[in-house]
Amino acid sequence: MRRPKLKTILFVSKEESAPSTRYRALAYFDRLRSDGWNPVHLPAPRSLFARLRILKAARKADVVVLLRKTFGRGYIRLLRKYSRRLILDFDDAVFCRSNGGYSKTRRCRFERSVSLCDGIWAGNRFLCDAAKAHHSKVFVLPTALDISKYDEESIKPDDKLVFVWIGSHSTRKYLEAELPTLEKVAERLGTIELKIVADFTLESGRLSISAVPWSAETEARELRSAHIGIAPMPDNDWTKGKCGLKVLQYMAAGLPVISTPSGVNAEIIENGMTGFLPRNDEEWYQVTKKLSEDPELRERLGEAGREKVCRMYSVDVVYQEMKRSLDEIQQASCKSERPPVIR
């Protein structure tokens, strides 16, 4: 008996090392293959040749997923023409500036892309609401983790309390803004260290700081060897579009989390249950003091956070919603005509 032909799903996004590509595309490839899909990834085009290559690949695919990519009017219309089914997947507020300010260009590109797609995958409810203003078929697919990667045992130091922050240069400003608060806490409580897992470090004369270069192989171990994960963040339209990856990583590593009560962080973290959401310097001090004095509380909150990730934010759980949405999008947008060949 002849095997059924595999359906091709093409993901167009940043390079494979980019977090959005790793967590929202590559993480699902094995599961997609098990369900009869042939998943393919191509980097977002930066040249005319790359754009033509993607159009050719789109013509052969059953589904094309644009991951965090919006294009100008001409190219998105061509991509729409050459794609049987087109999905926009976004886990950032791509319709505004990175400071949360309004951008007419980004807003127009976003609205045009959403309106031309067959379905939308939004990383959180805020993003979902933004897309629903222009499309009826919007699915919330939160960023998810393979929690087994966080099972490795690590030794935590007994002589100090280690905060850990994981991120990159692009979110450095959020940690820098909170540094004075962390310095005040350290001065009042004593032996506190801030571990930065990223591509930079910070300097402080009032707080001990260690920097660890990020790598996919060591990130889970570095998180587990700390006591508390921190996720400071301002509250604006850009940060409301964030999908809480670092918070989920801390929780998967069994750490209690301290975060400003902004964006999706305030939804993921249950105050007093999986972490704390302090609003000012004094509250940061009080929750840090409580956690520093009570190892059992740290362990209890960490276990509750890990259980929540398993239940709501694991790759297996989120894939079921991806699978359901793909079935629904395909049924609703069947096309009988193939687009013309690009020569």
VMD Tcl script that draws the C-alpha trace (Angstrom):
set ca {
  {0.00 0.00 0.00}
  {1.33 3.42 -0.98}
  {1.97 5.75 1.93}
  {-0.03 9.01 1.92}
  {1.94 12.01 0.73}
  {3.29 14.17 3.53}
  {1.80 17.65 3.88}
  {4.40 20.41 3.88}
  {4.31 23.22 6.43}
  {6.82 26.01 5.74}
  {7.95 28.29 8.58}
  {9.47 31.62 7.55}
  {11.24 33.32 10.44}
  {14.57 34.48 11.79}
  {17.61 32.19 11.75}
  {17.37 28.82 13.51}
  {19.29 30.08 16.55}
  {16.74 32.82 17.25}
  {14.55 32.13 20.32}
  {11.31 32.69 18.40}
  {12.34 30.12 15.78}
  {13.54 27.58 18.35}
  {10.53 27.85 20.65}
  {7.68 28.49 18.21}
  {8.77 26.44 15.19}
  {11.61 23.94 15.58}
  {10.27 22.66 18.93}
  {7.25 21.20 17.11}
  {8.99 19.57 14.13}
  {9.13 16.05 15.59}
  {5.48 16.17 16.59}
  {4.46 17.53 13.19}
  {6.37 14.72 11.47}
  {4.56 12.18 13.64}
  {1.26 13.62 12.42}
  {2.09 13.37 8.72}
  {3.63 16.80 8.13}
  {6.90 17.68 6.44}
  {8.05 20.76 8.40}
  {10.51 23.08 6.64}
  {12.19 26.26 7.85}
  {13.54 29.10 5.72}
  {15.08 32.29 7.09}
  {13.21 35.52 6.43}
  {14.28 37.03 3.09}
  {16.83 39.83 2.95}
  {17.42 39.85 -0.80}
  {15.44 39.52 -4.01}
  {16.81 36.00 -4.53}
  {15.69 34.96 -1.03}
  {12.23 36.40 -1.64}
  {11.87 34.43 -4.85}
  {13.07 31.30 -3.09}
  {10.38 31.67 -0.44}
  {7.67 32.23 -3.06}
  {8.73 29.03 -4.81}
  {8.72 27.11 -1.54}
  {5.35 28.60 -0.60}
  {3.82 27.37 -3.84}
  {4.79 23.78 -2.97}
  {3.68 23.96 0.68}
  {0.27 23.15 2.07}
  {0.65 25.74 4.83}
  {2.98 28.73 5.15}
  {3.62 30.20 8.61}
  {5.08 33.69 8.86}
  {6.69 33.88 12.28}
  {6.86 37.48 13.51}
  {7.29 38.68 9.92}
  {5.18 41.31 8.22}
  {6.01 42.63 4.75}
  {5.22 45.55 2.51}
  {2.05 45.60 0.41}
  {3.55 44.13 -2.76}
  {5.36 41.14 -1.29}
  {2.68 40.08 1.19}
  {0.14 40.07 -1.64}
  {2.44 37.90 -3.75}
  {2.95 35.55 -0.82}
  {-0.81 35.41 -0.33}
  {-1.23 34.50 -4.01}
  {1.37 31.75 -3.93}
  {0.30 30.19 -0.61}
  {-2.53 27.69 -0.30}
  {-2.95 28.57 3.36}
  {-1.17 31.41 5.10}
  {-0.77 31.82 8.88}
  {0.77 34.70 10.83}
  {2.37 33.60 14.11}
  {3.53 36.40 16.39}
  {4.81 36.51 19.98}
  {5.69 40.21 20.09}
  {3.74 43.41 19.60}
  {5.02 43.79 16.03}
  {2.48 46.55 15.41}
  {4.22 49.14 17.66}
  {7.68 50.43 18.49}
  {9.92 48.65 21.00}
  {9.25 51.43 23.51}
  {5.50 50.85 23.21}
  {4.94 53.91 21.02}
  {2.67 54.07 17.98}
  {4.13 53.34 14.54}
  {1.95 53.95 11.51}
  {4.18 51.80 9.27}
  {4.22 48.82 11.63}
  {0.51 49.12 12.31}
  {-0.37 49.15 8.59}
  {1.89 46.20 7.79}
  {0.42 44.24 10.69}
  {-3.19 44.95 9.79}
  {-2.58 44.10 6.12}
  {-0.80 40.85 6.97}
  {-3.50 39.76 9.41}
  {-6.31 40.50 6.98}
  {-4.65 38.49 4.17}
  {-3.98 35.36 6.25}
  {-6.19 32.30 6.67}
  {-5.49 32.12 10.40}
  {-3.52 33.76 13.19}
  {-1.44 32.25 16.01}
  {-1.05 34.78 18.83}
  {1.33 34.27 21.74}
  {-0.98 35.76 24.40}
  {-4.41 37.29 24.92}
  {-3.25 40.88 24.36}
  {-1.87 39.93 20.94}
  {-4.97 37.87 20.25}
  {-7.22 40.89 20.86}
  {-5.07 43.02 18.52}
  {-5.47 40.46 15.74}
  {-9.17 39.85 16.35}
  {-9.90 43.43 15.30}
  {-8.95 42.35 11.74}
  {-9.55 38.58 11.61}
  {-12.09 36.13 13.00}
  {-9.88 33.03 13.14}
  {-7.33 33.76 15.87}
  {-5.83 31.10 18.14}
  {-3.79 31.69 21.30}
  {-0.64 29.56 21.20}
  {1.55 30.50 24.18}
  {5.27 30.00 24.02}
  {5.99 26.50 25.33}
  {8.90 24.52 26.77}
  {10.26 21.00 26.67}
  {10.31 20.70 30.45}
  {12.52 17.60 30.41}
  {15.45 19.89 29.55}
  {15.16 21.37 33.04}
  {15.40 18.09 34.95}
  {19.17 18.15 35.49}
  {20.18 18.49 39.13}
  {22.35 21.46 40.09}
  {23.99 22.53 43.35}
  {22.84 25.83 44.84}
  {25.28 27.78 47.02}
  {24.54 27.86 50.77}
  {26.44 31.04 51.61}
  {24.46 33.48 49.45}
  {21.11 34.04 47.76}
  {21.44 33.98 43.97}
  {19.05 35.91 41.77}
  {19.20 34.87 38.11}
  {18.15 36.85 35.03}
  {18.23 35.32 31.55}
  {17.86 37.34 28.38}
  {19.78 39.19 25.69}
  {21.14 42.62 24.81}
  {17.72 43.62 23.45}
  {16.10 43.33 26.91}
  {19.11 44.56 28.88}
  {17.38 47.89 29.52}
  {14.71 46.18 31.66}
  {17.33 44.71 34.00}
  {19.31 47.96 34.09}
  {16.20 49.88 35.13}
  {15.70 47.54 38.09}
  {19.35 47.47 39.16}
  {19.01 50.29 41.75}
  {16.19 48.35 43.43}
  {18.28 45.17 43.53}
  {21.20 47.15 44.97}
  {19.01 48.49 47.77}
  {17.76 44.99 48.56}
  {21.32 43.67 48.64}
  {22.44 46.43 51.00}
  {19.64 45.59 53.44}
  {19.89 41.80 53.26}
  {23.59 41.25 52.70}
  {24.84 38.24 50.74}
  {22.95 38.49 47.45}
  {24.37 37.80 44.02}
  {22.87 38.58 40.63}
  {23.71 36.03 37.93}
  {23.19 37.30 34.38}
  {22.84 34.60 31.71}
  {23.13 36.63 28.52}
  {25.49 38.26 26.02}
  {26.47 41.13 28.35}
  {27.22 42.00 31.95}
  {26.53 44.95 34.25}
  {28.72 46.74 36.78}
  {27.74 47.61 40.34}
  {29.61 48.69 43.43}
  {26.73 47.71 45.71}
  {25.69 44.31 44.35}
  {27.74 41.23 43.49}
  {27.21 40.37 39.81}
  {28.40 37.34 37.86}
  {27.94 36.97 34.11}
  {27.53 33.66 32.30}
  {27.47 33.55 28.48}
  {24.20 32.08 27.27}
  {24.20 28.74 25.50}
  {21.41 26.27 24.73}
  {23.46 23.48 26.33}
  {24.00 25.18 29.71}
  {21.05 27.56 30.23}
  {18.90 25.08 32.19}
  {21.80 24.15 34.48}
  {22.61 27.80 35.16}
  {19.00 28.53 36.06}
  {18.66 25.54 38.39}
  {21.82 26.52 40.29}
  {20.18 29.82 41.35}
  {17.57 30.40 44.08}
  {15.19 32.94 42.52}
  {14.40 33.99 38.96}
  {13.69 37.68 38.32}
  {11.81 39.31 35.43}
  {11.53 43.12 35.79}
  {9.66 44.77 32.94}
  {7.87 48.11 32.32}
  {4.19 48.19 31.43}
  {3.48 49.37 27.86}
  {2.03 47.97 24.64}
  {5.36 46.43 23.61}
  {5.89 44.57 26.88}
  {2.24 43.49 26.94}
  {3.06 41.59 23.77}
  {5.85 39.64 25.48}
  {5.02 35.99 26.11}
  {6.90 35.40 29.35}
  {9.62 33.04 28.11}
  {12.08 33.80 30.92}
  {9.34 33.41 33.54}
  {8.41 30.01 32.10}
  {12.06 28.98 32.08}
  {12.47 29.91 35.75}
  {9.35 27.98 36.66}
  {10.40 24.94 34.61}
  {13.71 25.04 36.51}
  {11.80 24.91 39.79}
  {12.55 28.51 40.84}
  {10.18 30.94 42.53}
  {9.85 34.08 40.39}
  {9.88 37.77 41.28}
  {8.54 40.04 38.55}
  {7.00 43.45 38.15}
  {3.22 43.03 37.72}
  {3.19 43.84 34.00}
  {2.13 42.13 30.81}
  {1.70 38.39 30.63}
  {4.08 37.95 33.59}
  {1.23 38.99 35.86}
  {-0.94 36.27 34.31}
  {1.60 33.45 34.45}
  {2.82 34.17 37.99}
  {0.28 33.52 40.75}
  {1.22 35.94 43.50}
  {2.21 34.00 46.61}
  {1.71 30.67 44.84}
  {4.43 30.46 42.18}
  {6.20 33.75 42.87}
  {5.65 37.38 43.79}
  {4.69 40.56 41.93}
  {6.17 43.50 43.90}
  {5.19 47.00 42.82}
  {7.93 49.08 44.50}
  {11.30 48.94 46.25}
  {9.86 48.12 49.66}
  {7.80 45.23 48.31}
  {10.87 43.87 46.48}
  {12.71 43.92 49.79}
  {9.87 42.25 51.71}
  {9.36 39.36 49.27}
  {13.12 38.82 48.92}
  {13.49 38.74 52.71}
  {10.66 36.22 52.97}
  {12.19 33.94 50.34}
  {15.72 34.28 51.72}
  {14.61 33.20 55.19}
  {12.43 30.28 54.11}
  {14.02 27.60 51.88}
  {10.85 25.50 52.14}
  {8.81 28.38 50.73}
  {11.23 28.68 47.80}
  {10.90 24.96 47.14}
  {7.11 25.01 47.43}
  {6.69 27.93 45.02}
  {9.21 26.41 42.64}
  {7.37 23.09 42.56}
  {4.03 24.85 41.98}
  {5.52 26.83 39.10}
  {6.98 23.73 37.47}
  {3.63 21.95 37.77}
  {1.91 24.90 36.07}
  {4.35 24.83 33.16}
  {3.75 21.08 32.75}
  {0.00 21.62 32.79}
  {-0.33 24.70 30.59}
  {2.92 25.59 28.83}
  {4.58 22.34 27.78}
  {5.28 21.64 24.11}
  {2.95 18.62 24.20}
  {0.04 20.66 25.56}
  {0.45 23.62 23.19}
  {0.97 21.33 20.20}
  {-2.55 19.97 20.66}
  {-3.90 23.49 20.13}
  {-1.60 23.98 17.13}
  {-2.85 20.73 15.65}
  {-6.50 21.67 16.22}
  {-5.99 25.10 14.67}
  {-4.26 23.63 11.61}
  {-7.20 21.28 11.05}
  {-9.68 24.13 11.38}
  {-7.73 26.49 9.12}
  {-7.33 23.84 6.43}
  {-11.01 22.97 6.46}
  {-12.06 26.60 6.27}
  {-9.69 27.69 3.50}
  {-9.46 24.90 0.94}
  {-8.20 26.23 -2.43}
  {-8.79 24.36 -5.63}
  {-6.41 26.29 -7.87}
  {-2.63 26.15 -7.62}
  {-0.80 29.46 -8.01}
  {1.30 30.01 -11.13}
  {4.87 28.76 -11.33}
  {7.67 31.26 -10.70}
  {10.24 31.07 -13.43}
}
mol new
graphics top color blue
foreach p $ca { graphics top sphere $p radius 0.5 }
foreach p [lrange $ca 0 end-1] q [lrange $ca 1 end] { graphics top cylinder $p $q radius 0.2 }
display resetview
